[in-house]
Amino acid sequence: MVENCVIAEFSVVPLGTGDTSLSKYVRKAHEEVVRSGIRSSLTPMGTIIEAESIDRIFEVIKLAHEAVFSAGAKRVSTNIKIDDRRDKKRQMEDKVEAIK
């Protein structure tokens, strides 16, 4: 478990692709997340990541964002939600378990 844990959910939305299918762009973004080595969970509407610092979160999101441009998108809109809690140790799954 990461001691100082920052959890973020983000989605990259390629624009100007000329196609309604976005999976090839999302795949490139996801490959960057996996390559980074941080914990992640791919969902139908975005990706959840967990890291030890806000800087690491932004670094990985930037890699994913840039990967979509590299895949040929002319414009990219990236949406980010961040939960930076410093009063106790926890992981992504803890937030879900707290609801159950």
Backbone as CSV, one residue per row, in Angstrom:
resi,resn,N_x,N_y,N_z,CA_x,CA_y,CA_z,C_x,C_y,C_z
1,MET,0.843,-1.190,0.000,0.000,0.000,0.000,0.881,1.244,0.000
2,VAL,0.518,2.214,-0.765,1.244,3.482,-0.828,0.915,4.278,0.424
3,GLU,1.940,4.797,1.122,1.698,5.537,2.364,0.939,6.836,2.117
4,ASN,1.504,7.730,1.348,0.802,8.948,0.955,0.181,8.657,-0.394
5,CYS,-1.098,8.351,-0.373,-1.743,7.857,-1.581,-2.623,8.922,-2.226
6,VAL,-2.350,9.164,-3.486,-3.200,10.041,-4.278,-3.908,9.148,-5.290
7,ILE,-5.222,9.286,-5.364,-6.021,8.527,-6.314,-6.611,9.520,-7.305
8,ALA,-6.529,9.171,-8.572,-7.089,10.044,-9.600,-7.847,9.212,-10.618
9,GLU,-8.900,9.795,-11.127,-9.619,9.212,-12.256,-9.479,10.191,-13.408
10,PHE,-9.115,9.678,-14.567,-9.001,10.576,-15.704,-9.490,9.884,-16.967
11,SER,-9.841,10.701,-17.933,-10.214,10.187,-19.249,-9.639,11.130,-20.296
12,VAL,-9.113,10.539,-21.338,-8.615,11.316,-22.469,-9.614,11.160,-23.602
13,VAL,-9.971,12.267,-24.190,-10.963,12.260,-25.261,-10.325,12.856,-26.510
14,PRO,-10.016,11.995,-27.487,-9.444,12.500,-28.732,-10.511,13.191,-29.572
15,LEU,-10.144,14.304,-30.148,-11.048,15.053,-31.022,-10.358,15.244,-32.372
16,GLY,-11.134,15.449,-33.393,-10.560,15.686,-34.713,-9.973,14.434,-35.337
17,THR,-10.561,13.281,-35.011,-10.032,12.028,-35.545,-10.706,11.611,-36.842
18,GLY,-11.881,12.162,-37.110,-12.610,11.779,-38.311,-13.312,10.438,-38.190
19,ASP,-13.361,9.877,-36.980,-13.965,8.556,-36.768,-14.684,8.551,-35.426
20,THR,-15.762,7.786,-35.314,-16.472,7.685,-34.042,-15.830,6.668,-33.104
21,SER,-15.008,5.774,-33.618,-14.319,4.797,-32.786,-13.063,5.434,-32.189
22,LEU,-12.919,5.313,-30.873,-11.791,5.941,-30.188,-10.851,4.938,-29.543
23,SER,-11.139,3.649,-29.676,-10.389,2.626,-28.943,-8.898,2.635,-29.253
24,LYS,-8.493,2.897,-30.481,-7.056,2.872,-30.791,-6.319,3.990,-30.057
25,TYR,-6.987,5.113,-29.826,-6.383,6.230,-29.101,-6.326,5.932,-27.600
26,VAL,-7.414,5.410,-27.095,-7.471,5.061,-25.671,-6.446,3.968,-25.368
27,ARG,-6.290,3.029,-26.271,-5.299,1.963,-26.092,-3.901,2.547,-25.914
28,LYS,-3.545,3.519,-26.730,-2.220,4.151,-26.626,-2.052,4.850,-25.277
29,ALA,-3.093,5.521,-24.819,-3.032,6.174,-23.511,-2.864,5.134,-22.406
30,HIS,-3.627,4.056,-22.497,-3.558,2.999,-21.487,-2.186,2.329,-21.467
31,GLU,-1.583,2.156,-22.612,-0.244,1.571,-22.673,0.758,2.409,-21.879
32,GLU,0.612,3.716,-21.916,1.504,4.589,-21.142,1.284,4.413,-19.641
33,VAL,0.041,4.261,-19.244,-0.258,4.038,-17.822,0.372,2.726,-17.364
34,VAL,0.200,1.685,-18.133,0.766,0.378,-17.777,2.292,0.468,-17.730
35,ARG,2.880,1.102,-18.715,4.342,1.249,-18.779,4.882,2.008,-17.563
36,SER,4.088,2.910,-17.005,4.539,3.704,-15.849,4.747,2.856,-14.599
37,GLY,4.041,1.724,-14.536,4.186,0.833,-13.389,3.335,1.172,-12.178
38,ILE,2.547,2.234,-12.242,1.705,2.551,-11.083,0.444,1.689,-11.115
39,ARG,-0.213,1.572,-9.964,-1.452,0.807,-9.894,-2.519,1.533,-10.700
40,SER,-3.301,0.758,-11.449,-4.346,1.365,-12.266,-5.501,0.403,-12.450
41,SER,-6.633,0.976,-12.796,-7.822,0.199,-13.109,-8.514,0.867,-14.295
42,LEU,-8.574,0.145,-15.395,-9.245,0.650,-16.586,-10.741,0.406,-16.437
43,THR,-11.549,1.430,-16.662,-13.002,1.308,-16.587,-13.583,1.671,-17.953
44,PRO,-14.864,1.417,-18.179,-15.448,1.767,-19.475,-15.418,3.265,-19.790
45,MET,-15.305,4.105,-18.759,-15.379,5.542,-18.975,-14.111,6.298,-18.587
46,GLY,-13.062,5.590,-18.207,-11.838,6.269,-17.813,-10.865,5.301,-17.165
47,THR,-9.866,5.863,-16.522,-8.845,5.084,-15.844,-8.640,5.650,-14.456
48,ILE,-8.519,4.759,-13.482,-8.236,5.165,-12.111,-6.789,4.781,-11.834
49,ILE,-6.027,5.732,-11.288,-4.632,5.470,-10.962,-4.355,5.853,-9.519
50,GLU,-3.315,5.239,-8.973,-2.930,5.460,-7.579,-1.420,5.639,-7.540
51,ALA,-0.955,6.688,-6.872,0.485,6.938,-6.778,0.811,7.614,-5.453
52,GLU,2.106,7.713,-5.176,2.560,8.256,-3.902,2.556,9.780,-3.848
53,SER,2.417,10.425,-4.999,2.437,11.887,-4.997,1.589,12.452,-6.129
54,ILE,1.188,13.680,-5.937,0.429,14.383,-6.965,1.298,14.587,-8.210
55,ASP,2.592,14.783,-8.008,3.496,14.956,-9.139,3.517,13.710,-10.020
56,ARG,3.543,12.537,-9.390,3.554,11.281,-10.159,2.234,11.106,-10.912
57,ILE,1.130,11.476,-10.279,-0.186,11.408,-10.935,-0.181,12.264,-12.203
58,PHE,0.263,13.518,-12.063,0.276,14.412,-13.222,1.241,13.925,-14.305
59,GLU,2.360,13.359,-13.891,3.336,12.835,-14.850,2.719,11.735,-15.716
60,VAL,2.016,10.807,-15.081,1.416,9.691,-15.821,0.264,10.172,-16.697
61,ILE,-0.551,11.073,-16.182,-1.651,11.604,-16.988,-1.100,12.354,-18.206
62,LYS,-0.022,13.090,-18.025,0.585,13.795,-19.159,1.074,12.807,-20.215
63,LEU,1.688,11.711,-19.794,2.140,10.692,-20.740,0.964,10.132,-21.548
64,ALA,-0.133,9.851,-20.863,-1.327,9.326,-21.534,-1.903,10.360,-22.502
65,HIS,-1.971,11.595,-22.066,-2.486,12.699,-22.885,-1.656,12.842,-24.171
66,GLU,-0.352,12.853,-24.035,0.538,13.011,-25.189,0.490,11.811,-26.128
67,ALA,0.254,10.620,-25.561,0.167,9.412,-26.388,-0.987,9.499,-27.377
68,VAL,-2.068,10.165,-26.989,-3.222,10.302,-27.874,-2.871,11.223,-29.051
69,PHE,-2.111,12.258,-28.798,-1.625,13.095,-29.906,-0.717,12.284,-30.820
70,SER,0.170,11.511,-30.220,1.094,10.688,-31.008,0.356,9.674,-31.879
71,ALA,-0.834,9.275,-31.428,-1.635,8.313,-32.190,-2.395,8.981,-33.340
72,GLY,-2.312,10.319,-33.427,-2.904,11.002,-34.564,-4.061,11.937,-34.276
73,ALA,-4.475,12.048,-33.021,-5.562,12.984,-32.703,-5.081,14.417,-32.942
74,LYS,-5.982,15.259,-33.412,-5.649,16.655,-33.674,-5.900,17.534,-32.444
75,ARG,-6.732,17.024,-31.548,-7.084,17.759,-30.327,-7.403,16.725,-29.255
76,VAL,-7.022,17.016,-28.006,-7.267,16.080,-26.913,-7.817,16.851,-25.717
77,SER,-8.923,16.356,-25.189,-9.506,16.907,-23.971,-9.327,15.858,-22.870
78,THR,-8.640,16.229,-21.786,-8.407,15.304,-20.682,-9.114,15.817,-19.440
79,ASN,-9.963,14.966,-18.889,-10.701,15.286,-17.671,-10.064,14.561,-16.499
80,ILE,-9.884,15.255,-15.365,-9.189,14.682,-14.213,-9.977,14.959,-12.933
81,LYS,-10.119,13.908,-12.109,-10.637,14.047,-10.738,-9.562,13.483,-9.818
82,ILE,-9.233,14.217,-8.750,-8.154,13.805,-7.854,-8.664,13.756,-6.422
83,ASP,-8.298,12.686,-5.720,-8.564,12.552,-4.287,-7.210,12.406,-3.601
84,ASP,-6.784,13.436,-2.909,-5.477,13.477,-2.252,-5.717,13.539,-0.749
85,ARG,-5.747,12.368,-0.116,-6.043,12.277,1.312,-4.764,11.951,2.063
86,ARG,-4.458,12.747,3.092,-3.188,12.586,3.791,-3.327,12.239,5.264
87,ASP,-4.552,11.985,5.714,-4.734,11.695,7.138,-4.724,10.209,7.468
88,LYS,-4.748,9.329,6.457,-4.674,7.898,6.718,-4.263,7.143,5.467
89,LYS,-3.702,5.955,5.684,-3.311,5.090,4.573,-4.553,4.455,3.976
90,ARG,-4.576,4.370,2.649,-5.670,3.666,1.974,-5.325,3.436,0.523
91,GLN,-6.130,2.603,-0.136,-5.955,2.269,-1.539,-7.257,2.516,-2.290
92,MET,-7.212,2.353,-3.601,-8.403,2.547,-4.436,-9.580,1.719,-3.916
93,GLU,-9.296,0.459,-3.590,-10.354,-0.477,-3.182,-11.005,-0.066,-1.868
94,ASP,-10.261,0.641,-1.016,-10.811,1.064,0.281,-12.019,1.977,0.122
95,LYS,-12.003,2.799,-0.896,-13.123,3.708,-1.120,-14.391,2.934,-1.465
96,VAL,-14.243,1.851,-2.224,-15.384,1.026,-2.592,-15.858,0.221,-1.371
97,GLU,-14.917,-0.352,-0.643,-15.265,-1.144,0.538,-15.995,-0.320,1.580
98,ALA,-15.670,0.946,1.698,-16.320,1.822,2.685,-17.820,1.958,2.414
99,ILE,-18.222,1.773,1.162,-19.627,1.897,0.786,-20.402,0.626,1.083
100,LYS,-19.734,-0.520,0.992,-20.416,-1.828,1.124,-20.885,-2.104,2.523
